[in-house]
Amino acid sequence: MTDAPRRVPATRAGATPAGRRRLRRALAAAAVELFAANGYEATTVDEIAAAAGVGRRTFFRYFETKDDVLFANHDEIVAEMEEVFAAADPGRDPVEVACAAVGLVLDSYAGDLDVSLKRFALTRAVPSLRDKEVATVDRYQRVLARYLQARFEDQGGEAASLRAAVIAAAIAAANNHVLRRWLRSGGKGDIKTAAAEAFALVADAFRTRTDAAGGDVATVVAVMTTATPLQQVLAEVRAALGEGGERPAS
C-alpha cells in the first residue's frame, strides 16, 4: 500500500477555486497510487476519498465515477486553452496559436511525471480508462477545431469547417505522437523540444503558401483519424501537395 496524502479538511480545501483545484488533484493522485498498488477494479471510491482525506460525498461533488478522477485536470486544461485563444494576437498564424495551446496538455503531463507514467500504464491495461482517454483527446481536438474555424471564417477562407477539422486532427496526432513516445521512454528526453519540432512540421504543412504572382495557393490535405501516426499524417499531406515521396499505405 502507498502512504496516504496528508489529510486536508474538505470544507477548507474546497473553499476557493484554488482549493478546489488542489482537492481535485489530491483525489487524482490518491486514485493513481491506489490503482497502481491494488489494481483498478479492487480500488473503491471510499478508499480514494479516504486517502485524500475527504469523505465519499465530497468525492462525488467533484467526480461522477472513479474513471473520471484519473483525468482530474481535463477541464482546467480546456479552460486554459480557451484563455490562450482569447488572448492570441489576431495577426498570428492560427495554426501556430492552436499548437501552442495544445502544448498545455504536454506541460500538464510533464509537470507530474510519476502520476503521468502510472496513468499511462493504467490506460494501457484498463479498457474503460483507455476509452476515457480517447474521449479527452477528442474534446481537445474539438476545442482546437472551434478556434480554427472561427479564425478561418474571419479570414474569409473557404471550407473553414472542414479545414479546421483536418488541421485540428493533425495537431492532435502530433501531440499524441510526442506524448506517447515520451511516456513509453519513461519520461526521458526533452518533451518540449520534441513537441516544438512536431508542431513546426504541422504548422509548415498547413501554412498558406503564396505563388510567384502573389496569389494564395490552397493547401490540399488528407483526412485521417487521431490514431494515425504523425509521420503518416505528414507524408499524406506532402504527397497531396506534390512535394515528392510515395503515399504510404492506409
HELIX and SHEET records of a PDB file:
HELIX    1   1 ALA A   10  ALA A   13  1                                   4    
HELIX    2   2 PRO A   17  ASN A   38  1                                  22    
HELIX    3   3 VAL A   45  ALA A   51  1                                   7    
HELIX    4   4 ARG A   56  TYR A   62  1                                   7    
HELIX    5   5 LYS A   66  VAL A   69  1                                   4    
HELIX    6   6 HIS A   74  ALA A   87  1                                  14    
HELIX    7   7 PRO A   94  GLY A  111  1                                  18    
HELIX    8   8 LEU A  113  ALA A  125  1                                  13    
HELIX    9   9 PRO A  127  ASP A  154  1                                  28    
HELIX   10  10 ALA A  160  ARG A  184  1                                  25    
HELIX   11  11 ILE A  191  PHE A  206  1                                  16    
HELIX   12  12 LEU A  230  LEU A  241  1                                  12    
SHEET    1   A 2 ARG A 209  THR A 210  0                                        
SHEET    2   A 2 ASP A 216  VAL A 217 -1                                        
END                                                                             
